Amino acid sequence: MLQSVSSFIKRGRTVVPDKYRNKKVVFFIALVGLTMDNLNITGALTTSFSMEEKFHASSNTISWALSAYALTLGSFIILFGKLGDILGPHNTFIIGEAIMSLFSLLTAIPQPSIIALIVFRAFQGLGGAVLMPSGFALAANYFQGKELEMAISWLTIVLTASFGLGTVLGGAFSITNIGYQGFFYFTFAISATCATLLYFLIIPIEQTEAHKNMRVKDLDFPGVSFLVIGLLLVIFGLTEAGITWNSPKVYVPIPIGAVLIIATILFESIFLSWYKRSHTHKVTRDLEVEGAKMKKDASLASSIDSVDSIESTDRSNWFMRVQLIFPKEVFQITNFPWLAFGVFSSYFTFVFIVSSLIQYTIFVEFNSPLLASVKILPMAVGTVLGSAIYKGKYALKVGIRNTIMLSVAVTLGSIIWISRTDYKVKNEYWIYQFVPLFLLGYAINLYFMVYLNAIMSQTPLHLQGLVSGIFQTFGQVAVAIGSALLSTILGVLEYHRDDPAALEDQYKKFHNSFYAAIAISGLFLILTLFIKDPYKGKETKEGERS
C-alpha cells in the first residue's frame, strides 16, 4: 500500500517541469499547510460553545471533541516522524495534508451525533501527527546555515500566529448561524488547496546515505506498538482527569501507559543498543580473522565466500537492521532533557494561559467568545514580532543558557503580572493583561527560536522528523496535563450575572489557577542552571588549540 501511495505522489511530480519548481515557494505553501494544526486546536476551543448548542451536549462531552484531536496527535507523532524520515518528508507531508483536508470536511458536514464528530476529530489528529514532524524535517533538509535560521523564523511566525488566528476565527464563526461547521469548512478549503498544490510542486529532499539505508520493514514494530499504546493510555487518562482524578479511567491507564513507554525506551537504549554494539564488534573480529586467513590461504575463493557469509548473516539479522525509535543520536543532543522540559513548560504555559483567560473573559467578564479571542491577540503579536527580529548571532554572543534563562524569567514575570487580573478593577485588561500577554508571547517565542535552532543543527538529516516528533510529544503531553489541571481547578463554569458571591468564588478559582503556570515556569527557571552552552565550549577548545 505504501508503495502505491508513493508511486501516486511521484506521478504528480512529473506534471510540472523542475525549472518551474522552487524550494522557497514549496516551503511557503507548506507553511500555510502547517497552520492547520494550530488552527484546529485553538479554533476548536472557541467553537466549543457552538458545538454545545448544536448537539445540546454537556461541556464534558464536548471536551472530547477537543481532546480526541490531541489524543491521536500526541500518541502517533513520534511514529509518523520516524516514518517521514524513512519514506521522505516530502511524501508524508502531502499525505498528512490530505488526511487533514478529508477529515476537516467530514467534521464540517452535519453529523447525527457528537460521537461521529469526536471520531472525525481523532482522525484529524492523525493528519496533524503526520504533518507536523514532516514540516520541520522539510525545513532542515531544504535549507542550511542562514537560510535554515530564516526558515525556522518563518516556521515560528506561522505556527505562533496561527494560535491567535485560530482563536479569533473560532470565536467569529461561533457567533454565526453556521457555527463550528463554517470554521471546519474553512480549514478544509485551505488544507485541500495546499495538498493539491504540493502534489504537483513538491521537491524531493536530497537523500543522504543514511536515508537510503532506512526501510519501513526494519522499523522496531514491537517498540512502536508499546510506545503508541503507552502514549494513548497516558493522554487518555490525563484527558479524563479533567473531569475527576479519582476515577479508574485516570489512575489505571496513566501508570500502565507510563510503564509501557519507559519499557520501550529501556528496551531500545539498553538491550538493542548493547546487542548492536557487541555484535558489530564480533563481526569486525570475524572479518579480521578471515582477512588474516586470506593472506595465508591459497584458496582465495573459499576465504571470500567466508567473508560474504559473515556479512550476509549480519544483513539478515533483524536486531542489527532494526530502525530504533530512540536512537543514541537523540540522547546525544546537547541539553536534551532540559530542552525537552522547556518544550513541556512552554506548551503548558501557552495553552494554560490562553484557556484560562478566554474562559475568564467569558464567564467572569461576560464577554462574547469573539471578544475573548481578540483579547488574547497581544500574545500572538509578541510571538510574531519576536520571530521577525530574532538574530541567532545575538543569542550566541549572550550565550544559549543566558538567552534561555532570560526568556524563562520574562515568562515567569509575565504570568505573575497576569495573575493580578481582577474584574473589580477598572480597565483591568489594559493594566494586567495587554502588556504582559505581549511579553509572554515574545518570551515563549525566544525560547522556541533557540531550541529549534539547537536541535535542528545537531540532529542528522535522516532523523529530523523523528526528533521533531519526540520534542512535540512533550508538548502534547503538557497540553493534556495543563487542560486536566485547569479543568480540575476551575470545575464546572456557569454564568453568575445576578449572584455576586458566586461570581467572586468563580473569580478566585481563576486566580488560583495561575499558580500552576507559575510553578512550572519557576521549575524550568531553576533547571536552566544545568544548561550547557555548546558553542561556548567549542570556542574555548579552539582557543586552547591555537
C-alpha positions as CSV (number, residue, x, y, z in Angstrom):
1,M,0.0,0.0,0.0
2,L,2.8,2.4,0.9
3,Q,4.4,1.7,-2.4
4,S,1.2,2.5,-4.3
5,V,0.8,5.8,-2.4
6,S,4.4,6.7,-3.1
7,S,4.0,5.9,-6.8
8,F,0.9,8.1,-6.9
9,I,2.7,11.0,-5.3
10,K,5.7,10.6,-7.7
11,R,3.4,10.8,-10.7
12,G,2.3,14.3,-9.6
13,R,5.9,15.5,-9.7
14,T,6.1,14.7,-13.5
15,V,3.5,17.2,-14.4
16,V,5.4,20.4,-13.6
17,P,8.9,20.6,-15.0
18,D,11.7,21.0,-12.5
19,K,12.6,24.5,-13.7
20,Y,9.3,25.8,-12.6
21,R,9.5,24.4,-9.1
22,N,11.3,26.3,-6.3
23,K,12.1,25.2,-2.7
24,K,11.1,28.6,-1.2
25,V,7.8,28.5,-2.9
26,V,7.2,24.9,-1.8
27,F,8.2,25.8,1.7
28,F,5.8,28.8,1.7
29,I,2.9,26.5,0.7
30,A,4.0,24.0,3.4
31,L,4.0,26.8,6.0
32,V,0.4,27.6,5.1
33,G,-0.5,24.0,5.4
34,L,1.2,23.7,8.8
35,T,-1.1,26.3,10.2
36,M,-3.9,23.7,10.0
37,D,-2.6,22.0,13.2
38,N,-2.8,25.0,15.5
39,L,-6.0,26.3,13.8
40,N,-7.7,23.0,14.5
41,I,-6.6,23.2,18.2
42,T,-7.4,26.8,19.1
43,G,-10.2,27.2,16.7
44,A,-12.0,24.2,18.2
45,L,-11.5,25.7,21.6
46,T,-13.5,28.8,20.8
47,T,-16.1,27.0,18.7
48,S,-16.9,24.6,21.5
49,F,-19.8,26.8,22.6
50,S,-21.3,26.4,19.1
51,M,-20.9,22.7,19.4
52,E,-22.7,22.6,22.7
53,E,-25.7,24.5,21.2
54,K,-25.8,22.3,18.0
55,F,-25.7,18.9,19.8
56,H,-27.3,20.0,23.1
57,A,-24.4,18.3,24.9
58,S,-22.7,19.0,28.2
59,S,-19.3,20.7,28.3
60,N,-17.7,17.4,29.5
61,T,-18.9,15.6,26.4
62,I,-17.9,18.5,24.1
63,S,-14.5,18.5,25.6
64,W,-13.8,15.2,23.9
65,A,-14.3,16.8,20.5
66,L,-11.3,18.9,21.5
67,S,-9.4,16.2,23.3
68,A,-9.8,13.5,20.6
69,Y,-7.5,15.6,18.3
70,A,-4.8,15.9,21.0
71,L,-5.1,12.3,21.9
72,T,-4.2,10.9,18.4
73,L,-1.8,13.7,17.6
74,G,0.3,13.2,20.8
75,S,0.2,9.4,20.5
76,F,1.2,9.0,16.9
77,I,3.5,11.9,16.2
78,I,6.8,10.1,17.1
79,L,5.8,7.1,14.9
80,F,4.9,9.3,11.9
81,G,8.0,11.4,12.4
82,K,10.1,8.3,12.0
83,L,8.0,7.1,9.0
84,G,8.6,10.6,7.5
85,D,12.4,10.1,7.8
86,I,12.1,6.7,6.1
87,L,9.6,7.5,3.3
88,G,10.7,11.1,2.8
89,P,9.1,14.1,4.5
90,H,8.1,15.4,1.0
91,N,5.9,12.4,0.6
92,T,4.4,12.2,4.1
93,F,3.7,15.9,4.3
94,I,1.3,15.6,1.3
95,I,-0.3,12.6,2.9
96,G,-0.8,14.4,6.2
97,E,-2.3,17.5,4.5
98,A,-4.7,15.2,2.5
99,I,-5.8,13.5,5.7
100,M,-6.3,16.8,7.4
101,S,-8.3,18.0,4.4
102,L,-10.6,15.0,4.3
103,F,-11.5,14.9,7.9
104,S,-11.9,18.7,8.2
105,L,-14.6,18.2,5.5
106,L,-16.2,15.3,7.4
107,T,-16.1,17.3,10.6
108,A,-17.8,20.2,8.9
109,I,-20.6,18.2,7.4
110,P,-23.6,18.0,9.8
111,Q,-23.4,14.9,12.0
112,P,-26.3,13.0,13.6
113,S,-24.5,12.7,16.9
114,I,-21.5,14.1,18.8
115,I,-19.8,10.7,18.7
116,A,-19.3,10.9,14.9
117,L,-17.7,14.4,15.3
118,I,-15.4,13.1,18.0
119,V,-14.2,10.2,15.8
120,F,-13.6,12.5,12.8
121,R,-11.6,14.9,15.2
122,A,-9.5,11.9,16.2
123,F,-8.6,11.2,12.6
124,Q,-7.9,14.9,12.1
125,G,-5.3,14.5,14.9
126,L,-3.7,11.7,12.9
127,G,-3.3,14.1,10.0
128,G,-1.6,16.6,12.3
129,A,0.7,13.8,13.6
130,V,1.9,13.2,10.0
131,L,2.0,16.8,9.1
132,M,4.0,18.5,11.9
133,P,7.2,16.4,12.0
134,S,7.3,16.3,8.2
135,G,7.1,20.1,8.0
136,F,10.1,20.5,10.4
137,A,12.1,17.9,8.5
138,L,11.4,19.7,5.2
139,A,12.9,22.9,6.6
140,A,16.0,21.1,7.9
141,N,16.5,19.2,4.6
142,Y,15.8,22.1,2.3
143,F,17.9,24.8,3.9
144,Q,21.3,25.2,5.7
145,G,23.1,28.0,7.5
146,K,21.4,31.4,7.4
147,E,18.7,30.1,5.2
148,L,17.8,27.5,7.8
149,E,17.7,30.2,10.5
150,M,15.3,32.2,8.4
151,A,13.2,29.1,7.7
152,I,13.0,28.5,11.4
153,S,11.9,32.1,12.0
154,W,9.1,31.7,9.4
155,L,8.1,28.4,11.0
156,T,7.8,30.0,14.4
157,I,6.0,33.1,13.0
158,V,3.4,30.9,11.2
159,L,2.9,28.4,14.0
160,T,2.5,31.0,16.7
161,A,0.4,33.4,14.6
162,S,-1.9,30.6,13.8
163,F,-2.6,30.2,17.5
164,G,-4.0,33.7,17.7
165,L,-5.7,33.4,14.3
166,G,-7.4,30.1,15.3
167,T,-8.9,31.6,18.5
168,V,-10.3,34.7,16.6
169,L,-11.6,32.6,13.6
170,G,-13.2,30.1,16.0
171,G,-14.8,32.9,18.0
172,A,-16.0,34.6,14.9
173,F,-17.6,31.5,13.4
174,S,-19.2,30.6,16.8
175,I,-21.5,33.6,16.7
176,T,-22.7,32.9,13.2
177,N,-25.6,30.7,12.2
178,I,-23.3,28.1,10.7
179,G,-21.2,27.9,13.8
180,Y,-18.4,25.4,14.2
181,Q,-19.2,23.9,10.7
182,G,-18.1,27.1,9.0
183,F,-14.8,27.0,10.7
184,F,-14.0,23.4,9.6
185,Y,-15.2,24.2,6.0
186,F,-12.6,27.0,6.1
187,T,-9.8,24.6,7.3
188,F,-10.9,22.1,4.6
189,A,-10.5,24.6,1.9
190,I,-7.0,25.7,3.0
191,S,-5.7,22.2,3.5
192,A,-7.2,20.9,0.3
193,T,-5.6,23.7,-1.7
194,C,-2.2,23.2,-0.1
195,A,-2.3,19.4,-0.6
196,T,-3.2,19.9,-4.3
197,L,-0.5,22.5,-5.0
198,L,2.2,20.4,-3.2
199,Y,1.2,17.3,-5.1
200,F,2.3,19.0,-8.3
201,L,5.1,21.2,-6.9
202,I,6.8,19.4,-4.1
203,I,10.5,18.9,-4.4
204,P,12.0,15.7,-3.0
205,I,14.7,16.1,-0.4
206,E,18.3,15.1,-1.2
207,Q,18.7,11.7,0.4
208,T,21.9,11.1,2.4
209,E,23.4,7.6,2.6
210,A,21.7,7.1,6.0
211,H,18.3,7.9,4.4
212,K,18.9,5.2,1.8
213,N,19.7,2.6,4.4
214,M,16.3,3.1,6.2
215,R,13.4,0.8,5.4
216,V,9.9,0.5,6.8
217,K,10.3,-3.3,7.3
218,D,13.2,-2.7,9.6
219,L,11.2,-0.5,12.0
220,D,11.1,-1.6,15.6
221,F,7.4,-2.7,15.4
222,P,7.2,-4.1,18.9
223,G,8.7,-0.9,20.3
224,V,6.3,1.2,18.2
225,S,3.3,-0.7,19.4
226,F,4.2,-0.4,23.1
227,L,5.0,3.3,22.6
228,V,1.8,4.2,20.8
229,I,-0.4,2.2,23.3
230,G,1.5,3.8,26.2
231,L,1.0,7.3,24.9
232,L,-2.7,6.7,24.1
233,L,-3.2,5.4,27.7
234,V,-1.3,8.3,29.3
235,I,-3.0,11.0,27.3
236,F,-6.4,9.4,27.6
237,G,-6.0,9.2,31.4
238,L,-4.9,12.8,31.6
239,T,-7.9,13.9,29.4
240,E,-10.3,12.0,31.7
241,A,-8.6,13.7,34.7
242,G,-10.2,17.0,33.6
243,I,-13.5,15.6,34.9
244,T,-12.1,13.9,38.1
245,W,-8.8,12.4,39.1
246,N,-10.5,9.9,41.4
247,S,-11.6,7.5,38.7
248,P,-10.3,4.2,37.3
249,K,-10.2,5.9,33.9
250,V,-7.4,8.0,35.3
251,Y,-5.4,6.1,37.8
252,V,-5.3,2.9,35.8
253,P,-4.3,3.9,32.3
254,I,-1.7,6.6,33.3
255,P,0.7,4.3,35.2
256,I,0.2,1.4,32.8
257,G,1.0,3.7,29.8
258,A,4.0,5.2,31.6
259,V,5.4,1.7,32.2
260,L,5.0,0.8,28.5
261,I,6.7,4.0,27.4
262,I,9.6,3.5,29.8
263,A,9.9,-0.2,28.9
264,T,10.2,0.8,25.2
265,I,12.9,3.3,25.9
266,L,14.9,0.9,28.1
267,F,14.5,-2.0,25.6
268,E,15.9,0.1,22.8
269,S,18.5,2.2,24.6
270,I,19.9,-0.7,26.7
271,F,19.2,-4.1,25.1
272,L,19.0,-3.3,21.3
273,S,21.9,-0.8,21.5
274,W,24.0,-3.2,23.5
275,Y,23.2,-6.0,21.0
276,K,24.2,-3.9,18.1
277,R,27.5,-2.8,19.7
278,S,28.5,-6.3,20.8
279,H,27.5,-7.9,17.5
280,T,29.3,-5.2,15.5
281,H,32.5,-5.9,17.5
282,K,32.1,-9.7,16.9
283,V,31.6,-9.2,13.1
284,T,34.6,-6.9,13.0
285,R,36.8,-9.5,14.8
286,D,35.5,-12.3,12.5
287,L,36.3,-10.2,9.4
288,E,39.8,-9.5,10.7
289,V,40.3,-13.2,11.3
290,E,39.1,-14.1,7.8
291,G,41.3,-11.3,6.3
292,A,44.3,-12.8,8.0
293,K,43.4,-16.2,6.6
294,M,43.1,-14.8,3.1
295,K,46.8,-13.8,3.3
296,K,47.8,-17.4,4.2
297,D,45.1,-19.5,2.5
298,A,45.8,-20.4,-1.1
299,S,42.1,-20.9,-1.7
300,L,41.1,-17.3,-2.2
301,A,37.6,-18.1,-3.4
302,S,36.9,-20.0,-0.2
303,S,38.0,-17.1,2.0
304,I,35.9,-14.6,0.1
305,D,32.9,-16.9,0.5
306,S,33.5,-16.9,4.3
307,V,33.6,-13.1,4.4
308,D,30.5,-12.8,2.3
309,S,28.8,-15.3,4.6
310,I,29.6,-13.2,7.6
311,E,28.4,-10.0,6.0
312,S,25.2,-11.8,4.7
313,T,24.4,-13.1,8.2
314,D,24.9,-9.6,9.6
315,R,22.4,-8.1,6.9
316,S,19.8,-10.8,7.6
317,N,19.9,-10.2,11.4
318,W,16.8,-8.1,12.3
319,F,18.4,-7.0,15.6
320,M,21.2,-5.4,13.5
321,R,19.0,-3.8,10.9
322,V,16.2,-2.6,13.2
323,Q,15.4,1.2,13.0
324,L,15.2,2.4,16.6
325,I,12.5,4.9,17.7
326,F,15.0,6.3,20.3
327,P,18.5,6.0,18.6
328,K,21.5,7.1,20.5
329,E,21.8,10.3,18.4
330,V,18.6,11.6,20.2
331,F,20.1,11.4,23.6
332,Q,23.4,12.9,22.4
333,I,21.7,16.2,21.6
334,T,23.3,18.7,24.0
335,N,20.9,19.7,26.8
336,F,18.3,17.2,25.5
337,P,16.4,16.7,28.9
338,W,16.4,20.5,29.6
339,L,15.3,21.4,26.1
340,A,12.6,18.8,26.3
341,F,11.3,20.1,29.6
342,G,11.4,23.6,28.1
343,V,9.1,22.5,25.3
344,F,6.8,20.9,28.0
345,S,6.9,24.2,30.0
346,S,6.2,26.4,27.0
347,Y,3.3,24.4,25.7
348,F,1.8,24.1,29.2
349,T,2.1,27.8,29.8
350,F,0.8,28.9,26.4
351,V,-2.3,26.7,26.5
352,F,-2.9,27.2,30.2
353,I,-2.9,31.0,30.0
354,V,-4.8,31.1,26.8
355,S,-7.5,28.7,28.0
356,S,-7.7,30.5,31.4
357,L,-8.1,34.0,30.0
358,I,-10.6,33.0,27.3
359,Q,-12.8,31.3,29.9
360,Y,-12.2,34.1,32.4
361,T,-13.3,36.7,29.9
362,I,-16.5,34.8,29.0
363,F,-17.6,33.6,32.5
364,V,-16.4,36.4,34.7
365,E,-16.4,39.5,32.4
366,F,-19.4,38.1,30.3
367,N,-17.7,38.9,27.0
368,S,-18.5,37.0,23.8
369,P,-16.2,34.2,22.6
370,L,-15.1,36.5,19.7
371,L,-14.1,39.4,22.1
372,A,-12.4,36.9,24.4
373,S,-10.3,35.7,21.4
374,V,-9.4,39.2,20.3
375,K,-8.1,40.0,23.8
376,I,-5.6,37.2,23.5
377,L,-4.1,38.7,20.3
378,P,-1.2,40.6,22.0
379,M,0.3,37.3,22.8
380,A,0.3,36.3,19.2
381,V,1.7,39.7,18.2
382,G,4.5,39.2,20.7
383,T,5.4,35.8,19.2
384,V,5.3,37.1,15.6
385,L,7.4,40.2,16.4
386,G,9.9,38.0,18.3
387,S,10.4,35.7,15.3
388,A,10.7,38.6,13.0
389,I,13.5,40.4,14.9
390,Y,15.3,37.3,16.2
391,K,19.0,37.1,15.3
392,G,20.9,33.9,16.1
393,K,24.2,35.8,16.4
394,Y,23.0,37.8,19.3
395,A,21.9,34.6,21.1
396,L,25.4,33.2,20.6
397,K,27.0,36.4,21.9
398,V,24.9,36.4,25.0
399,G,25.1,32.6,25.4
400,I,22.5,30.0,24.8
401,R,22.0,29.4,28.5
402,N,21.7,33.1,29.3
403,T,19.2,33.6,26.5
404,I,17.0,30.7,27.7
405,M,17.2,32.0,31.3
406,L,16.1,35.4,30.1
407,S,13.1,34.0,28.2
408,V,12.0,31.9,31.2
409,A,12.5,34.8,33.6
410,V,10.3,37.1,31.4
411,T,7.8,34.3,31.0
412,L,7.6,33.9,34.8
413,G,7.3,37.6,35.4
414,S,4.6,38.0,32.8
415,I,2.5,35.1,34.3
416,I,2.8,36.7,37.8
417,W,1.7,40.1,36.3
418,I,-1.3,38.4,34.6
419,S,-2.3,36.6,37.8
420,R,-3.1,40.0,39.3
421,T,-6.1,40.3,37.0
422,D,-9.2,41.4,38.9
423,Y,-12.6,42.1,37.3
424,K,-13.3,44.6,40.1
425,V,-10.5,46.9,38.9
426,K,-11.4,49.4,36.3
427,N,-9.5,48.9,33.0
428,E,-8.1,45.6,34.3
429,Y,-7.4,44.3,30.8
430,W,-5.1,47.2,30.0
431,I,-3.4,47.1,33.4
432,Y,-3.0,43.3,33.9
433,Q,-3.2,41.6,30.5
434,F,-2.4,43.7,27.5
435,V,1.4,44.3,28.1
436,P,2.2,41.0,29.9
437,L,0.5,39.0,27.2
438,F,2.7,40.6,24.6
439,L,5.8,40.0,26.8
440,L,4.7,36.4,27.4
441,G,4.4,35.7,23.6
442,Y,7.8,37.3,23.0
443,A,9.5,35.3,25.7
444,I,8.0,31.9,24.7
445,N,8.9,32.6,21.1
446,L,12.5,33.4,22.1
447,Y,12.8,30.0,23.8
448,F,11.4,28.3,20.7
449,M,13.8,30.1,18.4
450,V,16.8,29.0,20.5
451,Y,15.5,25.4,21.0
452,L,14.6,24.8,17.3
453,N,18.0,26.1,16.1
454,A,19.7,23.9,18.6
455,I,18.0,20.7,17.8
456,M,17.9,21.2,14.0
457,S,21.6,22.0,13.9
458,Q,22.6,19.0,16.0
459,T,20.3,16.4,14.5
460,P,21.3,14.3,11.5
461,L,19.2,15.0,8.4
462,H,17.8,11.4,8.4
463,L,16.4,11.8,11.9
464,Q,14.9,15.3,11.7
465,G,11.3,14.1,11.6
466,L,11.8,11.7,14.5
467,V,13.5,14.2,16.8
468,S,10.9,16.8,16.0
469,G,8.2,14.3,16.8
470,I,9.8,13.4,20.2
471,F,10.0,17.0,21.3
472,Q,6.5,17.8,20.1
473,T,5.2,14.8,22.1
474,F,6.5,16.5,25.3
475,G,4.4,19.5,24.2
476,Q,1.2,17.4,23.6
477,V,1.6,15.7,27.0
478,A,1.9,19.2,28.5
479,V,-1.3,20.3,26.8
480,A,-3.1,17.2,28.2
481,I,-1.8,17.8,31.7
482,G,-2.4,21.5,31.6
483,S,-6.0,21.0,30.4
484,A,-6.7,18.4,33.1
485,L,-5.3,20.6,35.9
486,L,-7.2,23.7,34.7
487,S,-10.5,21.8,34.5
488,T,-9.8,20.4,38.0
489,I,-9.1,23.8,39.5
490,L,-12.0,25.6,37.7
491,G,-14.6,22.9,38.0
492,V,-18.0,23.5,36.3
493,L,-18.2,27.0,35.0
494,E,-21.5,28.9,35.0
495,Y,-22.8,32.4,34.4
496,H,-23.4,34.3,37.6
497,R,-24.6,37.7,36.5
498,D,-27.1,38.1,39.3
499,D,-25.1,36.3,42.1
500,P,-22.1,38.4,43.2
501,A,-21.0,35.9,45.8
502,A,-20.9,33.0,43.3
503,L,-19.1,35.3,40.8
504,E,-16.4,36.1,43.3
505,D,-15.9,32.4,44.1
506,Q,-15.5,31.7,40.4
507,Y,-13.1,34.5,40.1
508,K,-11.0,33.1,43.0
509,K,-10.7,29.8,41.1
510,F,-9.3,31.5,38.1
511,H,-6.9,33.5,40.3
512,N,-5.7,30.3,41.9
513,S,-5.3,28.5,38.6
514,F,-2.4,30.8,37.6
515,Y,-0.2,29.4,40.3
516,A,0.1,26.1,38.3
517,A,1.7,28.0,35.4
518,I,3.9,30.0,37.8
519,A,5.1,26.7,39.4
520,I,6.0,25.1,36.0
521,S,7.9,28.2,34.8
522,G,9.6,28.6,38.2
523,L,10.8,25.0,38.0
524,F,12.1,25.5,34.5
525,L,14.0,28.6,35.6
526,I,15.8,26.5,38.1
527,L,16.6,23.8,35.6
528,T,18.1,26.3,33.2
529,L,21.1,26.5,35.6
530,F,22.1,23.0,34.3
531,I,22.0,24.0,30.6
532,K,25.4,23.9,28.9
533,D,26.4,26.3,26.2
534,P,27.8,24.0,23.5
535,Y,29.1,26.9,21.3
536,K,31.0,28.4,24.2
537,G,32.7,25.1,24.9
538,K,33.7,24.8,21.2
539,E,35.1,28.3,21.3
540,T,37.2,27.5,24.4
541,K,38.6,24.4,22.8
542,E,39.5,26.2,19.6
543,G,41.3,28.9,21.7
544,E,43.3,26.2,23.5
545,R,44.4,24.6,20.2
546,S,45.6,28.0,18.9
